[in-house]
């Protein structure tokens, strides 16, 4: 079992790092051009993957505000979105009353 994990963990790390590398926007890549990072991850799977994760990409802090990241607004769950909740109240007020609604 341990032999399988010693093979699968680096493989999963390499696959994750490669997909993350090729799907990252060019302006978010640090230190080297994106194709060079991809080649590094493919040629040196363990070292290249760890290097990409640590130094290759600009990352935002996990607890950042929704307005960080160049003015882009991040997605908010509907039950945490006050605008969505207000629209539900507005929809409820606009519905015609039925006999059993009270």
C-alpha positions in Angstrom: 0.0 0.0 0.0 2.8 2.4 0.9 4.5 1.7 -2.5 1.3 2.7 -4.3 1.0 5.9 -2.3 4.7 6.8 -3.0 3.8 6.6 -6.7 0.3 8.1 -6.7 1.0 11.2 -4.5 3.8 12.6 -6.7 1.8 11.7 -9.8 -1.3 13.5 -8.5 0.8 16.5 -7.5 2.4 16.7 -11.0 -1.0 16.4 -12.7 -2.4 19.1 -10.5 0.6 21.4 -11.0 0.5 20.9 -14.8 -3.2 21.6 -15.1 -2.9 24.6 -12.8 0.0 25.9 -14.8 -1.6 25.7 -18.2 -4.9 27.1 -17.0 -3.4 30.1 -15.2 -3.6 33.5 -16.9 -0.3 34.8 -18.3 -0.4 37.9 -16.1 -0.6 35.7 -13.0 2.6 33.7 -13.7 5.7 34.8 -11.9 9.5 34.5 -12.5 9.4 32.6 -15.8 7.2 32.3 -18.9 4.3 29.9 -18.6 5.6 27.4 -21.3 8.9 27.2 -19.4 7.0 26.4 -16.2 5.0 23.7 -18.0 8.2 22.1 -19.3 9.8 22.2 -15.9 6.8 20.5 -14.3 6.8 17.8 -17.0 10.6 17.1 -17.0 11.1 17.3 -13.2 7.7 16.2 -11.8 8.4 16.5 -8.1 10.7 19.4 -8.0 8.9 21.3 -10.8 5.5 20.8 -9.3 6.6 22.0 -5.8 8.4 24.9 -7.4 5.2 25.9 -9.4 3.0 25.7 -6.3 5.4 27.7 -4.2 6.8 30.3 -6.6 5.1 30.1 -10.0 1.8 31.7 -9.5 0.4 34.9 -7.9 -2.0 33.6 -5.3 -4.6 35.6 -3.3 -4.9 35.1 0.4 -7.7 32.7 1.4 -9.4 35.2 3.7 -9.3 38.1 1.2 -12.2 40.4 0.6 -14.4 39.9 -2.5 -13.0 43.0 -4.1 -9.4 41.9 -4.1 -7.7 40.9 -7.3 -7.8 43.9 -9.6 -11.4 44.9 -8.9 -12.9 41.6 -10.0 -15.8 40.5 -7.9 -15.8 37.0 -6.6 -18.8 34.7 -6.6 -20.9 34.8 -3.5 -23.3 32.0 -2.4 -26.9 33.0 -2.8 -27.7 32.7 0.9 -24.8 35.1 1.6 -25.7 37.6 -1.1 -27.8 40.4 0.3 -28.9 41.5 -3.2 -30.2 38.1 -4.0 -32.1 37.9 -0.7 -33.6 41.3 -1.3 -34.8 40.2 -4.8 -36.6 37.3 -3.1 -38.4 39.7 -0.8 -39.3 41.8 -3.8 -40.6 38.8 -5.7 -42.7 37.8 -2.8 -44.3 41.3 -2.5 -45.1 41.3 -6.3 -47.0 38.0 -6.3 -50.8 38.2 -6.3 -52.4 37.0 -3.1 -54.2 33.7 -3.1 -57.1 32.7 -0.8 -54.9 30.5 1.4 -51.8 32.9 1.6 -53.2 35.0 4.5 
